[in-house]
């Protein structure tokens, strides 16, 4: 940690985090709310462009935009994984920020190997299901608009 960060009081570190977080959420929320991906072009998925298949992340931007517009069903259709894993990732981020605020030594989180294996298997199954040429599965798993 740099000397300037070490010299900051705990309250100052908290204010820096809260300010940065709020500004980021406001800007990202406004961009996705005012310029929904259904009407405006965002960066395309290179995997989808080259293969024609949907990667596990395809539809993530549309899913977040759908959540911001209150359409949870469409968000789940656009990208089930990001909606289900999002709260967990936010939780892990908050833990990292708390560690920084309290100036704890930097810990590298190592999830249990079994949970990594389960995550990879579920992601693989999800990716396969969303790319099978079966209309019922496409209606459930393929992102809208792609």
PyMOL CGO cylinders between C-alpha atoms (Angstrom):
from pymol import cmd
from pymol.cgo import CYLINDER

trace = [
    CYLINDER, 0.00, 0.00, 0.00, 1.33, 3.47, -0.81, 0.3, 1, 1, 1, 1, 1, 1,
    CYLINDER, 1.33, 3.47, -0.81, 2.20, 5.96, 1.95, 0.3, 1, 1, 1, 1, 1, 1,
    CYLINDER, 2.20, 5.96, 1.95, -0.63, 8.30, 0.95, 0.3, 1, 1, 1, 1, 1, 1,
    CYLINDER, -0.63, 8.30, 0.95, -3.18, 5.49, 1.38, 0.3, 1, 1, 1, 1, 1, 1,
    CYLINDER, -3.18, 5.49, 1.38, -1.64, 4.40, 4.70, 0.3, 1, 1, 1, 1, 1, 1,
    CYLINDER, -1.64, 4.40, 4.70, -1.89, 7.97, 6.01, 0.3, 1, 1, 1, 1, 1, 1,
    CYLINDER, -1.89, 7.97, 6.01, -5.59, 8.29, 5.16, 0.3, 1, 1, 1, 1, 1, 1,
    CYLINDER, -5.59, 8.29, 5.16, -7.95, 7.99, 8.10, 0.3, 1, 1, 1, 1, 1, 1,
    CYLINDER, -7.95, 7.99, 8.10, -10.52, 5.20, 8.09, 0.3, 1, 1, 1, 1, 1, 1,
    CYLINDER, -10.52, 5.20, 8.09, -13.30, 7.77, 7.58, 0.3, 1, 1, 1, 1, 1, 1,
    CYLINDER, -13.30, 7.77, 7.58, -11.50, 9.22, 4.56, 0.3, 1, 1, 1, 1, 1, 1,
    CYLINDER, -11.50, 9.22, 4.56, -11.10, 5.79, 3.01, 0.3, 1, 1, 1, 1, 1, 1,
    CYLINDER, -11.10, 5.79, 3.01, -14.80, 5.10, 3.56, 0.3, 1, 1, 1, 1, 1, 1,
    CYLINDER, -14.80, 5.10, 3.56, -15.76, 8.42, 1.93, 0.3, 1, 1, 1, 1, 1, 1,
    CYLINDER, -15.76, 8.42, 1.93, -13.50, 7.72, -1.07, 0.3, 1, 1, 1, 1, 1, 1,
    CYLINDER, -13.50, 7.72, -1.07, -15.11, 4.30, -1.60, 0.3, 1, 1, 1, 1, 1, 1,
    CYLINDER, -15.11, 4.30, -1.60, -18.67, 5.53, -1.13, 0.3, 1, 1, 1, 1, 1, 1,
    CYLINDER, -18.67, 5.53, -1.13, -18.11, 8.46, -3.49, 0.3, 1, 1, 1, 1, 1, 1,
    CYLINDER, -18.11, 8.46, -3.49, -16.45, 6.33, -6.19, 0.3, 1, 1, 1, 1, 1, 1,
    CYLINDER, -16.45, 6.33, -6.19, -19.08, 3.61, -5.89, 0.3, 1, 1, 1, 1, 1, 1,
    CYLINDER, -19.08, 3.61, -5.89, -22.03, 6.02, -6.04, 0.3, 1, 1, 1, 1, 1, 1,
    CYLINDER, -22.03, 6.02, -6.04, -20.60, 7.93, -9.00, 0.3, 1, 1, 1, 1, 1, 1,
    CYLINDER, -20.60, 7.93, -9.00, -19.90, 4.68, -10.90, 0.3, 1, 1, 1, 1, 1, 1,
    CYLINDER, -19.90, 4.68, -10.90, -23.37, 3.28, -10.25, 0.3, 1, 1, 1, 1, 1, 1,
    CYLINDER, -23.37, 3.28, -10.25, -25.05, 6.55, -11.23, 0.3, 1, 1, 1, 1, 1, 1,
    CYLINDER, -25.05, 6.55, -11.23, -23.08, 6.91, -14.47, 0.3, 1, 1, 1, 1, 1, 1,
    CYLINDER, -23.08, 6.91, -14.47, -23.42, 3.25, -15.50, 0.3, 1, 1, 1, 1, 1, 1,
    CYLINDER, -23.42, 3.25, -15.50, -27.08, 3.17, -14.51, 0.3, 1, 1, 1, 1, 1, 1,
    CYLINDER, -27.08, 3.17, -14.51, -27.88, 6.32, -16.47, 0.3, 1, 1, 1, 1, 1, 1,
    CYLINDER, -27.88, 6.32, -16.47, -26.03, 5.09, -19.55, 0.3, 1, 1, 1, 1, 1, 1,
    CYLINDER, -26.03, 5.09, -19.55, -27.77, 1.71, -19.55, 0.3, 1, 1, 1, 1, 1, 1,
    CYLINDER, -27.77, 1.71, -19.55, -31.14, 3.23, -18.66, 0.3, 1, 1, 1, 1, 1, 1,
    CYLINDER, -31.14, 3.23, -18.66, -31.07, 6.05, -21.20, 0.3, 1, 1, 1, 1, 1, 1,
    CYLINDER, -31.07, 6.05, -21.20, -29.29, 4.09, -23.93, 0.3, 1, 1, 1, 1, 1, 1,
    CYLINDER, -29.29, 4.09, -23.93, -30.66, 0.54, -23.67, 0.3, 1, 1, 1, 1, 1, 1,
    CYLINDER, -30.66, 0.54, -23.67, -28.74, -2.06, -25.67, 0.3, 1, 1, 1, 1, 1, 1,
    CYLINDER, -28.74, -2.06, -25.67, -31.92, -3.01, -27.49, 0.3, 1, 1, 1, 1, 1, 1,
    CYLINDER, -31.92, -3.01, -27.49, -31.81, 0.34, -29.33, 0.3, 1, 1, 1, 1, 1, 1,
    CYLINDER, -31.81, 0.34, -29.33, -28.11, 1.29, -29.23, 0.3, 1, 1, 1, 1, 1, 1,
    CYLINDER, -28.11, 1.29, -29.23, -25.07, -0.66, -30.32, 0.3, 1, 1, 1, 1, 1, 1,
    CYLINDER, -25.07, -0.66, -30.32, -22.59, -1.64, -27.62, 0.3, 1, 1, 1, 1, 1, 1,
    CYLINDER, -22.59, -1.64, -27.62, -19.41, -3.64, -28.07, 0.3, 1, 1, 1, 1, 1, 1,
    CYLINDER, -19.41, -3.64, -28.07, -20.34, -6.94, -29.69, 0.3, 1, 1, 1, 1, 1, 1,
    CYLINDER, -20.34, -6.94, -29.69, -19.17, -10.29, -28.31, 0.3, 1, 1, 1, 1, 1, 1,
    CYLINDER, -19.17, -10.29, -28.31, -16.13, -11.38, -30.33, 0.3, 1, 1, 1, 1, 1, 1,
    CYLINDER, -16.13, -11.38, -30.33, -16.85, -15.05, -29.60, 0.3, 1, 1, 1, 1, 1, 1,
    CYLINDER, -16.85, -15.05, -29.60, -20.37, -14.66, -31.00, 0.3, 1, 1, 1, 1, 1, 1,
    CYLINDER, -20.37, -14.66, -31.00, -19.11, -12.71, -34.03, 0.3, 1, 1, 1, 1, 1, 1,
    CYLINDER, -19.11, -12.71, -34.03, -16.54, -15.34, -34.95, 0.3, 1, 1, 1, 1, 1, 1,
    CYLINDER, -16.54, -15.34, -34.95, -18.45, -18.54, -34.12, 0.3, 1, 1, 1, 1, 1, 1,
    CYLINDER, -18.45, -18.54, -34.12, -22.12, -17.55, -34.21, 0.3, 1, 1, 1, 1, 1, 1,
    CYLINDER, -22.12, -17.55, -34.21, -22.49, -19.20, -30.78, 0.3, 1, 1, 1, 1, 1, 1,
    CYLINDER, -22.49, -19.20, -30.78, -23.44, -17.51, -27.52, 0.3, 1, 1, 1, 1, 1, 1,
    CYLINDER, -23.44, -17.51, -27.52, -20.71, -17.41, -24.86, 0.3, 1, 1, 1, 1, 1, 1,
    CYLINDER, -20.71, -17.41, -24.86, -21.64, -17.51, -21.16, 0.3, 1, 1, 1, 1, 1, 1,
    CYLINDER, -21.64, -17.51, -21.16, -21.43, -13.69, -21.08, 0.3, 1, 1, 1, 1, 1, 1,
    CYLINDER, -21.43, -13.69, -21.08, -23.56, -12.96, -24.14, 0.3, 1, 1, 1, 1, 1, 1,
    CYLINDER, -23.56, -12.96, -24.14, -26.55, -10.84, -23.15, 0.3, 1, 1, 1, 1, 1, 1,
    CYLINDER, -26.55, -10.84, -23.15, -25.01, -9.54, -19.90, 0.3, 1, 1, 1, 1, 1, 1,
    CYLINDER, -25.01, -9.54, -19.90, -25.38, -5.88, -20.86, 0.3, 1, 1, 1, 1, 1, 1,
    CYLINDER, -25.38, -5.88, -20.86, -28.99, -6.42, -21.90, 0.3, 1, 1, 1, 1, 1, 1,
    CYLINDER, -28.99, -6.42, -21.90, -29.64, -8.32, -18.67, 0.3, 1, 1, 1, 1, 1, 1,
    CYLINDER, -29.64, -8.32, -18.67, -28.33, -5.46, -16.52, 0.3, 1, 1, 1, 1, 1, 1,
    CYLINDER, -28.33, -5.46, -16.52, -30.33, -2.97, -18.58, 0.3, 1, 1, 1, 1, 1, 1,
    CYLINDER, -30.33, -2.97, -18.58, -33.46, -5.09, -18.13, 0.3, 1, 1, 1, 1, 1, 1,
    CYLINDER, -33.46, -5.09, -18.13, -32.94, -5.15, -14.36, 0.3, 1, 1, 1, 1, 1, 1,
    CYLINDER, -32.94, -5.15, -14.36, -32.61, -1.34, -14.37, 0.3, 1, 1, 1, 1, 1, 1,
    CYLINDER, -32.61, -1.34, -14.37, -35.92, -1.15, -16.25, 0.3, 1, 1, 1, 1, 1, 1,
    CYLINDER, -35.92, -1.15, -16.25, -37.56, -3.56, -13.79, 0.3, 1, 1, 1, 1, 1, 1,
    CYLINDER, -37.56, -3.56, -13.79, -37.97, -6.47, -16.21, 0.3, 1, 1, 1, 1, 1, 1,
    CYLINDER, -37.97, -6.47, -16.21, -36.53, -9.38, -14.23, 0.3, 1, 1, 1, 1, 1, 1,
    CYLINDER, -36.53, -9.38, -14.23, -37.97, -12.04, -16.59, 0.3, 1, 1, 1, 1, 1, 1,
    CYLINDER, -37.97, -12.04, -16.59, -36.20, -10.50, -19.60, 0.3, 1, 1, 1, 1, 1, 1,
    CYLINDER, -36.20, -10.50, -19.60, -33.00, -10.11, -17.56, 0.3, 1, 1, 1, 1, 1, 1,
    CYLINDER, -33.00, -10.11, -17.56, -33.06, -13.82, -16.70, 0.3, 1, 1, 1, 1, 1, 1,
    CYLINDER, -33.06, -13.82, -16.70, -33.66, -14.70, -20.36, 0.3, 1, 1, 1, 1, 1, 1,
    CYLINDER, -33.66, -14.70, -20.36, -30.83, -12.46, -21.58, 0.3, 1, 1, 1, 1, 1, 1,
    CYLINDER, -30.83, -12.46, -21.58, -28.25, -13.92, -19.21, 0.3, 1, 1, 1, 1, 1, 1,
    CYLINDER, -28.25, -13.92, -19.21, -29.22, -16.21, -16.39, 0.3, 1, 1, 1, 1, 1, 1,
    CYLINDER, -29.22, -16.21, -16.39, -25.66, -16.57, -15.08, 0.3, 1, 1, 1, 1, 1, 1,
    CYLINDER, -25.66, -16.57, -15.08, -24.94, -12.87, -14.58, 0.3, 1, 1, 1, 1, 1, 1,
    CYLINDER, -24.94, -12.87, -14.58, -28.24, -12.33, -12.77, 0.3, 1, 1, 1, 1, 1, 1,
    CYLINDER, -28.24, -12.33, -12.77, -27.70, -15.33, -10.48, 0.3, 1, 1, 1, 1, 1, 1,
    CYLINDER, -27.70, -15.33, -10.48, -23.97, -14.70, -9.86, 0.3, 1, 1, 1, 1, 1, 1,
    CYLINDER, -23.97, -14.70, -9.86, -24.25, -10.89, -9.70, 0.3, 1, 1, 1, 1, 1, 1,
    CYLINDER, -24.25, -10.89, -9.70, -25.27, -10.66, -6.04, 0.3, 1, 1, 1, 1, 1, 1,
    CYLINDER, -25.27, -10.66, -6.04, -22.45, -13.02, -5.05, 0.3, 1, 1, 1, 1, 1, 1,
    CYLINDER, -22.45, -13.02, -5.05, -19.87, -11.00, -7.00, 0.3, 1, 1, 1, 1, 1, 1,
    CYLINDER, -19.87, -11.00, -7.00, -21.13, -7.80, -5.39, 0.3, 1, 1, 1, 1, 1, 1,
    CYLINDER, -21.13, -7.80, -5.39, -20.78, -9.45, -1.98, 0.3, 1, 1, 1, 1, 1, 1,
    CYLINDER, -20.78, -9.45, -1.98, -17.17, -10.46, -2.72, 0.3, 1, 1, 1, 1, 1, 1,
    CYLINDER, -17.17, -10.46, -2.72, -16.44, -6.92, -3.92, 0.3, 1, 1, 1, 1, 1, 1,
    CYLINDER, -16.44, -6.92, -3.92, -17.83, -5.45, -0.71, 0.3, 1, 1, 1, 1, 1, 1,
    CYLINDER, -17.83, -5.45, -0.71, -15.63, -7.80, 1.32, 0.3, 1, 1, 1, 1, 1, 1,
    CYLINDER, -15.63, -7.80, 1.32, -12.57, -6.64, -0.62, 0.3, 1, 1, 1, 1, 1, 1,
    CYLINDER, -12.57, -6.64, -0.62, -13.46, -2.99, -0.06, 0.3, 1, 1, 1, 1, 1, 1,
    CYLINDER, -13.46, -2.99, -0.06, -13.97, -3.60, 3.66, 0.3, 1, 1, 1, 1, 1, 1,
    CYLINDER, -13.97, -3.60, 3.66, -10.55, -5.22, 3.80, 0.3, 1, 1, 1, 1, 1, 1,
    CYLINDER, -10.55, -5.22, 3.80, -9.04, -2.12, 2.13, 0.3, 1, 1, 1, 1, 1, 1,
    CYLINDER, -9.04, -2.12, 2.13, -10.88, 0.26, 4.45, 0.3, 1, 1, 1, 1, 1, 1,
    CYLINDER, -10.88, 0.26, 4.45, -9.70, -1.63, 7.54, 0.3, 1, 1, 1, 1, 1, 1,
    CYLINDER, -9.70, -1.63, 7.54, -6.19, -1.84, 6.07, 0.3, 1, 1, 1, 1, 1, 1,
    CYLINDER, -6.19, -1.84, 6.07, -6.10, -5.57, 6.51, 0.3, 1, 1, 1, 1, 1, 1,
    CYLINDER, -6.10, -5.57, 6.51, -3.34, -7.40, 4.69, 0.3, 1, 1, 1, 1, 1, 1,
    CYLINDER, -3.34, -7.40, 4.69, -4.41, -8.21, 1.18, 0.3, 1, 1, 1, 1, 1, 1,
    CYLINDER, -4.41, -8.21, 1.18, -5.91, -11.66, 1.16, 0.3, 1, 1, 1, 1, 1, 1,
    CYLINDER, -5.91, -11.66, 1.16, -6.30, -13.61, -2.01, 0.3, 1, 1, 1, 1, 1, 1,
    CYLINDER, -6.30, -13.61, -2.01, -9.60, -15.39, -1.86, 0.3, 1, 1, 1, 1, 1, 1,
    CYLINDER, -9.60, -15.39, -1.86, -9.32, -19.01, -2.81, 0.3, 1, 1, 1, 1, 1, 1,
    CYLINDER, -9.32, -19.01, -2.81, -12.68, -20.67, -3.25, 0.3, 1, 1, 1, 1, 1, 1,
    CYLINDER, -12.68, -20.67, -3.25, -12.91, -24.39, -2.51, 0.3, 1, 1, 1, 1, 1, 1,
    CYLINDER, -12.91, -24.39, -2.51, -11.87, -26.50, -5.48, 0.3, 1, 1, 1, 1, 1, 1,
    CYLINDER, -11.87, -26.50, -5.48, -15.24, -28.25, -5.45, 0.3, 1, 1, 1, 1, 1, 1,
    CYLINDER, -15.24, -28.25, -5.45, -17.11, -24.95, -5.88, 0.3, 1, 1, 1, 1, 1, 1,
    CYLINDER, -17.11, -24.95, -5.88, -14.86, -23.98, -8.79, 0.3, 1, 1, 1, 1, 1, 1,
    CYLINDER, -14.86, -23.98, -8.79, -15.60, -27.32, -10.43, 0.3, 1, 1, 1, 1, 1, 1,
    CYLINDER, -15.60, -27.32, -10.43, -19.35, -26.91, -9.87, 0.3, 1, 1, 1, 1, 1, 1,
    CYLINDER, -19.35, -26.91, -9.87, -19.24, -23.36, -11.30, 0.3, 1, 1, 1, 1, 1, 1,
    CYLINDER, -19.24, -23.36, -11.30, -17.32, -24.50, -14.40, 0.3, 1, 1, 1, 1, 1, 1,
    CYLINDER, -17.32, -24.50, -14.40, -19.65, -27.45, -14.99, 0.3, 1, 1, 1, 1, 1, 1,
    CYLINDER, -19.65, -27.45, -14.99, -22.78, -25.29, -14.60, 0.3, 1, 1, 1, 1, 1, 1,
    CYLINDER, -22.78, -25.29, -14.60, -21.30, -22.65, -16.92, 0.3, 1, 1, 1, 1, 1, 1,
    CYLINDER, -21.30, -22.65, -16.92, -20.47, -25.32, -19.52, 0.3, 1, 1, 1, 1, 1, 1,
    CYLINDER, -20.47, -25.32, -19.52, -23.97, -26.84, -19.30, 0.3, 1, 1, 1, 1, 1, 1,
    CYLINDER, -23.97, -26.84, -19.30, -25.54, -23.36, -19.58, 0.3, 1, 1, 1, 1, 1, 1,
    CYLINDER, -25.54, -23.36, -19.58, -23.38, -22.54, -22.62, 0.3, 1, 1, 1, 1, 1, 1,
    CYLINDER, -23.38, -22.54, -22.62, -24.26, -25.81, -24.34, 0.3, 1, 1, 1, 1, 1, 1,
    CYLINDER, -24.26, -25.81, -24.34, -28.00, -25.47, -23.61, 0.3, 1, 1, 1, 1, 1, 1,
    CYLINDER, -28.00, -25.47, -23.61, -28.17, -21.91, -24.93, 0.3, 1, 1, 1, 1, 1, 1,
    CYLINDER, -28.17, -21.91, -24.93, -26.52, -22.97, -28.20, 0.3, 1, 1, 1, 1, 1, 1,
    CYLINDER, -26.52, -22.97, -28.20, -28.46, -26.15, -28.99, 0.3, 1, 1, 1, 1, 1, 1,
    CYLINDER, -28.46, -26.15, -28.99, -30.71, -25.76, -32.05, 0.3, 1, 1, 1, 1, 1, 1,
    CYLINDER, -30.71, -25.76, -32.05, -33.86, -26.54, -30.08, 0.3, 1, 1, 1, 1, 1, 1,
    CYLINDER, -33.86, -26.54, -30.08, -36.54, -23.85, -30.18, 0.3, 1, 1, 1, 1, 1, 1,
    CYLINDER, -36.54, -23.85, -30.18, -37.72, -24.41, -26.59, 0.3, 1, 1, 1, 1, 1, 1,
    CYLINDER, -37.72, -24.41, -26.59, -34.17, -24.03, -25.24, 0.3, 1, 1, 1, 1, 1, 1,
    CYLINDER, -34.17, -24.03, -25.24, -33.50, -20.97, -27.39, 0.3, 1, 1, 1, 1, 1, 1,
    CYLINDER, -33.50, -20.97, -27.39, -36.62, -19.35, -25.98, 0.3, 1, 1, 1, 1, 1, 1,
    CYLINDER, -36.62, -19.35, -25.98, -35.25, -19.93, -22.46, 0.3, 1, 1, 1, 1, 1, 1,
    CYLINDER, -35.25, -19.93, -22.46, -31.52, -19.34, -22.81, 0.3, 1, 1, 1, 1, 1, 1,
    CYLINDER, -31.52, -19.34, -22.81, -30.60, -17.39, -25.95, 0.3, 1, 1, 1, 1, 1, 1,
    CYLINDER, -30.60, -17.39, -25.95, -30.27, -13.63, -25.40, 0.3, 1, 1, 1, 1, 1, 1,
    CYLINDER, -30.27, -13.63, -25.40, -32.95, -11.52, -27.03, 0.3, 1, 1, 1, 1, 1, 1,
    CYLINDER, -32.95, -11.52, -27.03, -31.90, -9.44, -30.00, 0.3, 1, 1, 1, 1, 1, 1,
    CYLINDER, -31.90, -9.44, -30.00, -28.99, -11.61, -31.11, 0.3, 1, 1, 1, 1, 1, 1,
]
cmd.load_cgo(trace, "trace")
